[in-house]
């Protein structure tokens, strides 16, 4: 598994969990969904993702979207 797949899987999981928390706990959890969406959008323009940077430091294999460590 490379960094790209882990980042996408993590982002999708966080979005789904925050939607469930917004439904059953508090609508304020939608701010987490907003944060993930903004982070994905900025990383599509800049190529920088904090999670990809951290995973690269742990020595995981880079992918096409986040090639550098």
Order of alpha helices (4+ residues) and beta strands (2+ residues): alpha-alpha-alpha
